[in-house]
Amino acid sequence: MESVRLTFRVNRKDISYLRYTIESYDGMGIVKTLDPKSALIEVKTAPGCEETVRQLITAVQREDGIPVEEFRSRIPLSRGFYIATMGCQMNEYDSEYLGSKLREMGFTPVDAPEKADLVILNTCTVREKADQKAFSLLGRVSRIKLGRPEMVLGMAGCLAQLEGNRLFKRFPRVDFVIGPRELGNIGTLLDDVSYHRQKRTATRLDHPPLTSCSRNLPNEKITAYISIMQGCNNFCAYCIVPYVRGREISRSPEDILAEARQLIANGTKEITLLGQNVNSYFWGEGDNRYDFSCLLHELNGLKGLLRLRFTTSHPKDLSDDLIRCFGELDKLCPHIHLPFQAGANEVLRRMKRGYTREHYMSLVEKLRDAAPEMGITSDVMVGFPGESRKDFEETFDLVDRVQFDSLFSFKYSDREGTLASHMENKVGEEEKVRRLAVLQDLQNTITLKKNRRLEKRELPVLIEGHSKKGTQLMGRTGSNKIVNLACSIRYIGNIVNVSIQHGYLHSLLGKPLDFSDSINNSRE
């Protein structure tokens, strides 16, 4: 039988007394604190008992002088929510965090904004194209809300942090704006929006990183993310991240390990550690200090975990200790995403990247010495202000020399408030398009060649679930290559030896050779 939920605002000091009174009254209801800061409590009771609960609370008000106010939200009791996520893995993690918090508050996920009472768009602003995508979706959902004015519409993420109150003027149907560092306050914010009918902006950057909440995920997840830190201190000339994610601040290793153990207990086999620059993770002082290598060693020892990954790394902070981890830790996958952004030293200097092309290439050599099967992926930008044709040729040369497994390439675009946005000698759009096409053609040739070299190889693959086509299962090699294969769903969540039949540009086709619950080899 579905419970009925009643919500009340009380004084924080009275929450314990009210819980005892209500729960001890013939099992009338179960009391849960929704938001300690605004002192909202929820009473779950059986259908038909609502008025009895209200009468009991009225008696407490009258006899004990305790102020209690029923919270009648404009969000209905069905409280369906929909979160649209754009951008990086950090945003995916943040959306999972929001979803878990909303489920704790009694919300239920739905599969389309048209069905939702609460819609949140979790946005990215790393490039101009991301802004356009977010604004387009926000306009579409605003039109849906025009016919459903009771819907609550919010914008989260990096674009929300950047735009702040300006969004209300451009999109007047938006009810709240919340930045990445404020997600833990979603309960208080919804309280103000729903109860007080106020538009709210929450974009402070001085909050600590999110602590682990109950990862109340709808289904068992074979692979999962854990955010280990927030923010960035590098202030690269083109990058908006320090302005929308704040300065670097790390979570405690105890909090990270607790979240990892919870995920493993719920069936997770592979964990990816997230941060704008995971290499600079640091916690503690004196003899009780943790750097990123120490954290990896701790996580590698967790029973039940099959694989461990991390992203993203900054070349200037990639230490020899961290590189050695790839040869020492049996669960750490031989894959690294190591953005280089440009192949010309003069461009790297103006970007304020803090390394040279020679240093970057020496890191690649060390990584491949530590793990010969190492998969290396990267980010690169074309058309940075002042980039000459000779500069671009050096970038082309670096890609050709390194032979990346795959490459995320994009055109430079001005980001508000960054140093590069004020630089002169901007590269024209037509030339940026040409350079991008040339670089992508080179990388596609390299990727296809490398994938075809894996044909007839036998590789351990962690089977994650159904492929996009739905007729096959999919998994990944240790070096992070997608493998599609036709096999039983009993393979899901296990590492299986797979014979690679064909190598394509974006994936591999494989055939399982055996199945054993005890296969734990995560290398290659």
C-alpha positions as CSV (number, residue, x, y, z in Angstrom):
1,M,0.0,0.0,0.0
2,E,1.4,3.4,-1.0
3,S,2.1,5.7,2.0
4,V,0.9,9.2,2.3
5,R,3.5,11.9,3.0
6,L,2.8,15.0,5.0
7,T,5.5,17.7,5.3
8,F,5.9,20.2,8.2
9,R,8.2,23.0,9.1
10,V,9.3,23.1,12.8
11,N,12.0,24.5,15.0
12,R,15.2,22.4,14.7
13,K,15.4,21.8,18.4
14,D,11.9,20.2,18.4
15,I,12.5,17.6,15.7
16,S,13.5,14.8,18.1
17,Y,10.6,15.4,20.4
18,L,8.1,15.4,17.5
19,R,9.6,12.3,16.1
20,Y,9.3,10.5,19.4
21,T,5.7,11.8,19.9
22,I,4.4,10.8,16.5
23,E,6.2,7.4,16.2
24,S,5.2,6.3,19.7
25,Y,1.5,7.1,19.1
26,D,0.2,3.7,18.1
27,G,2.7,3.6,15.2
28,M,0.9,6.5,13.6
29,G,3.7,7.4,11.3
30,I,7.4,7.5,10.5
31,V,9.2,10.8,10.8
32,K,12.1,11.7,8.5
33,T,14.1,14.9,8.5
34,L,14.1,16.2,4.9
35,D,16.3,19.3,5.5
36,P,17.9,20.1,8.8
37,K,18.8,23.6,7.9
38,S,15.2,24.7,7.1
39,A,13.8,22.1,9.7
40,L,11.5,20.3,7.3
41,I,10.2,17.0,8.4
42,E,8.2,14.4,6.6
43,V,5.6,12.1,8.2
44,K,4.8,8.9,6.3
45,T,1.5,7.5,7.3
46,A,-1.1,5.1,6.0
47,P,-3.9,6.4,3.6
48,G,-6.8,7.6,5.7
49,C,-4.7,8.6,8.7
50,E,-3.7,12.0,7.5
51,E,-6.2,13.9,9.6
52,T,-5.3,11.9,12.7
53,V,-1.7,13.0,12.3
54,R,-2.7,16.6,11.8
55,Q,-4.9,16.4,15.0
56,L,-2.0,15.0,16.9
57,I,0.3,17.8,15.8
58,T,-2.3,20.4,16.6
59,A,-2.5,18.9,20.1
60,V,1.3,19.1,20.5
61,Q,1.1,22.8,19.4
62,R,-1.6,23.6,21.8
63,E,-0.4,21.7,24.9
64,D,3.4,22.1,24.5
65,G,3.6,25.4,22.7
66,I,5.7,24.0,19.8
67,P,5.3,25.9,16.6
68,V,4.5,23.6,13.6
69,E,3.5,24.7,10.1
70,E,2.3,22.3,7.5
71,F,4.3,22.6,4.3
72,R,2.0,22.6,1.3
73,S,4.3,22.5,-1.7
74,R,3.3,23.5,-5.2
75,I,5.1,20.3,-6.3
76,P,2.3,17.6,-6.0
77,L,2.7,14.5,-3.9
78,S,3.5,12.4,-6.9
79,R,6.7,14.5,-7.2
80,G,8.2,13.2,-10.4
81,F,11.6,14.6,-11.4
82,Y,13.6,14.6,-14.6
83,I,17.3,15.6,-14.8
84,A,18.9,16.3,-18.2
85,T,22.7,16.0,-18.1
86,M,25.1,17.7,-20.5
87,G,28.9,17.8,-20.4
88,C,31.6,15.8,-18.7
89,Q,31.7,12.9,-16.3
90,M,31.7,15.3,-13.3
91,N,28.3,16.5,-14.4
92,E,27.1,12.9,-14.7
93,Y,28.3,12.3,-11.1
94,D,26.6,15.5,-9.9
95,S,23.3,14.5,-11.6
96,E,23.5,11.1,-9.8
97,Y,24.1,13.0,-6.5
98,L,21.0,15.2,-7.2
99,G,18.9,12.2,-8.1
100,S,19.9,10.5,-4.9
101,K,19.1,13.5,-2.8
102,L,15.7,13.9,-4.5
103,R,14.8,10.3,-4.0
104,E,15.6,10.7,-0.3
105,M,13.1,13.6,-0.3
106,G,10.4,11.4,-1.8
107,F,10.7,12.2,-5.5
108,T,10.5,9.6,-8.2
109,P,12.4,9.7,-11.5
110,V,10.5,9.9,-14.7
111,D,11.7,9.4,-18.3
112,A,10.6,12.7,-19.9
113,P,10.3,16.4,-18.9
114,E,6.7,16.3,-20.0
115,K,5.9,13.9,-17.2
116,A,7.9,15.7,-14.5
117,D,6.8,18.0,-11.7
118,L,10.5,19.1,-11.3
119,V,12.9,19.5,-14.2
120,I,16.6,20.2,-13.7
121,L,19.0,20.9,-16.5
122,N,22.6,20.1,-15.5
123,T,24.7,22.1,-17.9
124,C,28.2,22.6,-19.3
125,T,29.9,25.8,-20.5
126,V,33.4,24.6,-21.4
127,R,32.8,25.7,-25.0
128,E,30.3,27.8,-26.9
129,K,28.6,24.8,-28.5
130,A,27.7,23.5,-25.0
131,D,26.1,26.9,-24.1
132,Q,24.0,26.7,-27.3
133,K,22.8,23.2,-26.6
134,A,21.8,24.1,-23.0
135,F,19.9,27.2,-24.0
136,S,18.1,25.3,-26.7
137,L,16.9,22.6,-24.3
138,L,16.0,25.2,-21.7
139,G,13.8,27.0,-24.3
140,R,12.1,23.7,-25.1
141,V,11.3,22.9,-21.5
142,S,10.2,26.5,-20.9
143,R,7.6,26.0,-23.6
144,I,6.4,22.8,-21.9
145,K,6.1,24.7,-18.6
146,L,3.9,27.3,-20.4
147,G,1.2,24.7,-20.5
148,R,2.0,23.4,-17.0
149,P,2.7,26.4,-14.8
150,E,2.9,24.2,-11.7
151,M,6.1,22.6,-13.0
152,V,9.3,23.7,-11.2
153,L,12.2,24.4,-13.6
154,G,15.8,24.7,-12.5
155,M,19.2,25.1,-14.1
156,A,22.3,23.5,-12.5
157,G,25.9,23.1,-13.5
158,C,28.7,25.3,-14.9
159,L,26.5,27.4,-17.2
160,A,24.2,28.1,-14.3
161,Q,27.1,29.1,-12.2
162,L,28.3,31.5,-14.9
163,E,25.0,33.0,-15.8
164,G,23.4,33.3,-12.4
165,N,20.6,35.8,-12.1
166,R,20.9,36.7,-15.8
167,L,19.0,33.5,-16.6
168,F,15.8,34.8,-15.1
169,K,15.7,37.7,-17.5
170,R,16.3,35.6,-20.6
171,F,14.2,32.7,-19.4
172,P,11.5,34.0,-17.0
173,R,10.0,30.6,-16.5
174,V,13.1,29.3,-14.7
175,D,12.5,29.0,-11.0
176,F,16.0,28.4,-9.6
177,V,19.7,28.5,-10.6
178,I,22.1,26.3,-8.7
179,G,25.9,26.0,-9.1
180,P,28.1,22.9,-8.7
181,R,29.2,23.7,-5.2
182,E,25.7,24.3,-3.9
183,L,24.1,21.0,-4.9
184,G,24.0,19.8,-1.3
185,N,21.5,22.6,-0.5
186,I,18.9,21.5,-3.1
187,G,16.4,20.7,-0.3
188,T,16.5,24.2,1.1
189,L,16.4,25.8,-2.3
190,L,13.3,23.7,-3.3
191,D,11.7,24.7,-0.1
192,D,12.0,28.4,-0.9
193,V,10.9,27.9,-4.5
194,S,7.9,25.7,-3.7
195,Y,6.7,27.1,-0.3
196,H,7.6,30.8,-0.6
197,R,7.1,31.0,-4.4
198,Q,10.5,32.7,-4.6
199,K,13.0,32.5,-7.5
200,R,16.4,31.5,-6.0
201,T,20.0,31.7,-7.1
202,A,22.6,29.6,-5.3
203,T,26.1,30.0,-6.8
204,R,28.5,30.4,-3.9
205,L,31.9,28.7,-4.6
206,D,33.2,28.6,-1.0
207,H,31.3,25.4,0.0
208,P,33.3,22.2,0.5
209,P,33.0,19.4,-2.0
210,L,30.0,17.2,-1.9
211,T,30.1,14.6,0.8
212,S,28.8,11.1,0.1
213,C,25.1,10.8,0.3
214,S,23.3,7.5,0.0
215,R,24.0,6.5,-3.6
216,N,20.3,5.7,-4.0
217,L,20.7,4.6,-7.7
218,P,17.7,3.1,-9.5
219,N,19.5,0.1,-10.8
220,E,22.7,-1.8,-10.0
221,K,25.6,-0.1,-11.8
222,I,28.5,-2.2,-12.9
223,T,30.6,1.0,-13.4
224,A,30.3,4.1,-11.3
225,Y,32.0,7.5,-10.7
226,I,33.3,9.0,-7.4
227,S,34.2,12.6,-7.3
228,I,37.3,13.0,-5.2
229,M,37.8,16.7,-5.5
230,Q,36.3,19.9,-6.9
231,G,37.8,22.9,-8.6
232,C,41.0,23.8,-10.3
233,N,43.9,26.1,-9.5
234,N,45.6,26.1,-12.9
235,F,43.8,29.0,-14.6
236,C,44.8,28.0,-18.1
237,A,44.3,31.0,-20.4
238,Y,41.3,29.6,-22.3
239,C,39.5,27.7,-19.5
240,I,36.4,28.7,-17.6
241,V,36.5,25.8,-15.1
242,P,38.2,27.7,-12.2
243,Y,35.6,30.4,-12.5
244,V,32.6,28.0,-12.4
245,R,33.9,25.2,-10.2
246,G,36.1,27.2,-7.8
247,R,39.5,26.5,-6.4
248,E,40.8,23.0,-5.7
249,I,39.5,21.3,-2.6
250,S,39.7,17.5,-1.9
251,R,37.4,15.1,-0.1
252,S,38.7,13.1,2.8
253,P,40.0,9.6,2.0
254,E,37.6,8.2,4.6
255,D,34.6,9.7,2.8
256,I,35.8,8.5,-0.6
257,L,36.5,4.9,0.7
258,A,33.1,4.8,2.4
259,E,31.4,5.8,-0.9
260,A,33.4,3.2,-2.7
261,R,32.5,0.4,-0.3
262,Q,28.8,1.3,-0.6
263,L,29.0,1.1,-4.4
264,I,30.8,-2.2,-4.2
265,A,28.1,-3.6,-1.8
266,N,25.5,-2.5,-4.3
267,G,27.2,-4.4,-7.2
268,T,29.6,-2.0,-8.7
269,K,32.7,-3.7,-10.2
270,E,34.6,-0.7,-11.6
271,I,35.1,2.8,-10.1
272,T,36.3,5.9,-11.9
273,L,37.7,8.6,-9.8
274,L,36.8,12.1,-11.0
275,G,38.3,15.6,-10.6
276,Q,39.2,18.5,-12.8
277,N,42.8,17.6,-12.0
278,V,42.9,14.3,-10.0
279,N,46.7,14.3,-9.9
280,S,46.7,17.2,-7.5
281,Y,44.5,15.4,-5.0
282,F,45.8,16.0,-1.5
283,W,44.5,15.6,2.0
284,G,45.8,15.9,5.6
285,E,49.1,17.1,7.1
286,G,52.1,15.9,8.9
287,D,52.4,12.1,8.9
288,N,48.8,11.7,8.0
289,R,49.0,13.0,4.4
290,Y,47.4,11.5,1.4
291,D,48.4,12.3,-2.1
292,F,46.7,10.7,-5.2
293,S,49.0,7.7,-5.3
294,C,48.3,6.9,-1.7
295,L,44.5,7.1,-2.4
296,L,44.9,4.7,-5.3
297,H,46.7,2.2,-3.2
298,E,43.9,2.3,-0.6
299,L,41.2,1.8,-3.2
300,N,43.1,-1.0,-4.9
301,G,42.9,-3.0,-1.7
302,L,39.1,-3.0,-1.5
303,K,37.6,-6.5,-1.7
304,G,35.0,-6.9,-4.5
305,L,36.4,-4.2,-6.7
306,L,37.6,-5.5,-10.1
307,R,38.8,-2.3,-11.8
308,L,39.9,1.2,-11.0
309,R,40.2,4.2,-13.3
310,F,40.6,8.0,-13.0
311,T,40.2,11.2,-15.0
312,T,41.3,13.9,-15.8
313,S,45.1,14.3,-15.4
314,H,47.2,17.4,-16.0
315,P,50.6,16.7,-17.5
316,K,52.4,19.2,-15.2
317,D,51.2,17.2,-12.1
318,L,51.8,13.7,-13.4
319,S,54.4,12.4,-11.0
320,D,56.7,9.4,-11.2
321,D,54.9,7.9,-8.2
322,L,51.6,8.0,-10.0
323,I,53.1,6.5,-13.2
324,R,54.6,3.6,-11.1
325,C,51.1,2.8,-9.9
326,F,50.2,1.5,-13.4
327,G,52.8,-1.2,-12.9
328,E,52.2,-1.9,-9.2
329,L,48.4,-1.9,-8.8
330,D,46.6,-4.9,-10.2
331,K,43.2,-3.2,-10.4
332,L,44.3,0.0,-11.9
333,C,43.4,-0.1,-15.6
334,P,46.2,0.7,-18.1
335,H,44.5,3.8,-19.5
336,I,45.1,7.5,-19.0
337,H,43.4,10.6,-20.4
338,L,46.2,13.2,-20.6
339,P,45.2,16.4,-22.4
340,F,48.0,18.1,-24.3
341,Q,45.9,20.9,-26.0
342,A,48.7,22.1,-28.4
343,G,51.9,20.8,-29.8
344,A,53.8,24.1,-30.1
345,N,55.7,25.4,-27.1
346,E,54.9,29.0,-27.8
347,V,51.2,28.2,-27.8
348,L,51.5,26.2,-24.7
349,R,53.3,29.1,-23.0
350,R,50.5,31.5,-23.9
351,M,47.9,29.0,-22.8
352,K,49.7,28.9,-19.4
353,R,49.8,25.1,-19.5
354,G,53.0,24.8,-17.5
355,Y,54.9,22.2,-19.6
356,T,56.5,21.8,-23.0
357,R,55.9,19.4,-25.9
358,E,59.2,17.6,-25.0
359,H,58.0,17.1,-21.4
360,Y,54.7,15.8,-22.5
361,M,56.3,13.3,-24.9
362,S,58.6,12.1,-22.1
363,L,55.6,11.4,-19.9
364,V,54.1,9.3,-22.7
365,E,57.3,7.3,-22.9
366,K,57.4,6.7,-19.1
367,L,53.7,5.6,-19.2
368,R,54.3,3.1,-21.9
369,D,57.4,1.8,-20.1
370,A,55.3,1.3,-16.9
371,A,52.4,-0.5,-18.8
372,P,53.2,-1.6,-22.4
373,E,49.5,-2.0,-23.2
374,M,48.7,1.5,-22.0
375,G,45.9,3.3,-23.8
376,I,46.4,7.0,-24.0
377,T,43.7,9.5,-25.0
378,S,43.9,13.2,-25.0
379,D,42.3,16.6,-25.7
380,V,43.5,19.1,-28.3
381,M,42.4,22.5,-29.3
382,V,42.9,24.2,-32.7
383,G,42.8,27.9,-33.4
384,F,44.0,29.3,-30.1
385,P,44.6,33.0,-30.5
386,G,47.8,33.6,-32.3
387,E,48.2,30.0,-33.4
388,S,50.2,30.1,-36.7
389,R,50.2,27.5,-39.4
390,K,53.6,26.4,-38.2
391,D,52.2,26.0,-34.7
392,F,49.4,23.9,-36.0
393,E,51.9,21.7,-37.9
394,E,53.7,21.0,-34.6
395,T,50.4,19.9,-33.1
396,F,49.9,17.6,-36.1
397,D,53.4,16.3,-35.7
398,L,52.8,15.5,-32.0
399,V,49.6,13.6,-32.7
400,D,51.4,11.6,-35.4
401,R,54.4,10.8,-33.1
402,V,52.4,9.9,-30.0
403,Q,49.8,7.7,-31.8
404,F,46.9,8.3,-29.4
405,D,44.2,5.7,-29.0
406,S,41.6,8.4,-29.5
407,L,41.5,12.2,-29.4
408,F,38.9,14.7,-28.3
409,S,39.5,17.7,-30.7
410,F,37.7,21.0,-30.8
411,K,37.9,24.5,-32.1
412,Y,38.9,27.3,-29.7
413,S,36.0,29.6,-28.6
414,D,36.1,32.6,-26.3
415,R,34.9,31.9,-22.7
416,E,33.7,34.9,-20.8
417,G,36.2,36.2,-18.2
418,T,39.2,34.1,-19.4
419,L,42.6,35.6,-20.3
420,A,42.4,34.2,-23.9
421,S,39.1,36.0,-24.6
422,H,41.0,39.3,-24.5
423,M,43.9,38.2,-26.7
424,E,44.4,39.5,-30.2
425,N,45.2,37.7,-33.4
426,K,42.1,35.4,-33.3
427,V,42.1,32.6,-35.9
428,G,39.3,32.9,-38.4
429,E,36.4,30.4,-38.3
430,E,37.1,29.0,-41.7
431,E,40.7,28.2,-40.8
432,K,39.7,26.6,-37.5
433,V,37.3,24.3,-39.4
434,R,40.0,23.4,-41.8
435,R,42.6,22.6,-39.1
436,L,40.1,20.6,-37.1
437,A,39.2,18.5,-40.1
438,V,42.9,17.8,-41.0
439,L,43.6,16.7,-37.4
440,Q,40.6,14.5,-37.1
441,D,41.4,12.8,-40.3
442,L,44.8,11.9,-39.0
443,Q,43.5,10.7,-35.7
444,N,40.8,8.6,-37.3
445,T,43.5,6.9,-39.4
446,I,45.6,6.2,-36.3
447,T,42.6,4.9,-34.2
448,L,41.4,2.6,-36.9
449,K,44.9,1.2,-37.4
450,K,45.4,0.6,-33.7
451,N,42.0,-1.1,-33.3
452,R,42.6,-3.4,-36.3
453,R,45.9,-4.5,-34.7
454,L,43.9,-6.0,-31.9
455,E,42.1,-8.4,-34.3
456,K,42.7,-12.1,-33.2
457,R,44.0,-10.9,-29.8
458,E,42.5,-12.3,-26.6
459,L,41.7,-9.5,-24.1
460,P,39.9,-9.5,-20.7
461,V,36.7,-7.4,-21.0
462,L,34.5,-6.2,-18.2
463,I,30.9,-6.7,-19.4
464,E,28.9,-3.6,-18.4
465,G,25.5,-4.2,-19.9
466,H,23.5,-3.9,-23.2
467,S,25.0,-2.2,-26.2
468,K,23.4,0.9,-27.7
469,K,21.9,-1.3,-30.4
470,G,20.3,-3.5,-27.7
471,T,20.9,-6.8,-29.5
472,Q,24.4,-7.3,-28.0
473,L,26.2,-6.8,-24.8
474,M,29.1,-4.3,-24.4
475,G,32.1,-4.0,-22.2
476,R,35.5,-2.3,-22.1
477,T,39.1,-3.5,-22.2
478,G,41.5,-2.3,-19.6
479,S,42.7,0.2,-22.1
480,N,39.2,1.6,-22.3
481,K,38.2,0.3,-25.8
482,I,34.5,-0.5,-26.3
483,V,33.8,-4.1,-27.2
484,N,30.5,-5.3,-28.5
485,L,29.7,-9.0,-28.3
486,A,26.8,-11.5,-28.6
487,C,26.5,-13.5,-25.4
488,S,24.2,-14.3,-22.4
489,I,23.3,-11.6,-19.8
490,R,24.9,-13.8,-17.2
491,Y,28.2,-12.3,-18.3
492,I,27.2,-8.9,-17.1
493,G,29.4,-7.7,-14.2
494,N,32.2,-10.2,-14.9
495,I,35.6,-10.0,-16.6
496,V,35.5,-12.4,-19.6
497,N,38.3,-13.4,-22.0
498,V,37.2,-12.2,-25.4
499,S,38.6,-12.9,-28.8
500,I,38.6,-9.7,-30.9
501,Q,37.0,-10.5,-34.3
502,H,37.0,-7.0,-35.9
503,G,38.4,-3.6,-35.2
504,Y,36.3,-0.6,-36.1
505,L,36.8,3.2,-35.7
506,H,34.8,3.5,-32.5
507,S,34.6,0.0,-31.2
508,L,35.7,-3.6,-31.4
509,L,33.6,-6.7,-32.1
510,G,34.4,-9.7,-29.9
511,K,33.5,-13.3,-29.1
512,P,33.6,-14.6,-25.5
513,L,36.0,-17.5,-25.1
514,D,35.0,-18.6,-21.6
515,F,33.1,-17.5,-18.5
516,S,34.2,-17.7,-14.9
517,D,33.0,-15.8,-12.0
518,S,36.5,-15.9,-10.6
519,I,38.2,-14.1,-13.5
520,N,39.8,-11.0,-12.0
521,N,42.5,-10.0,-14.4
522,S,41.9,-6.4,-15.2
523,R,45.1,-5.7,-17.2
524,E,45.4,-5.0,-20.9
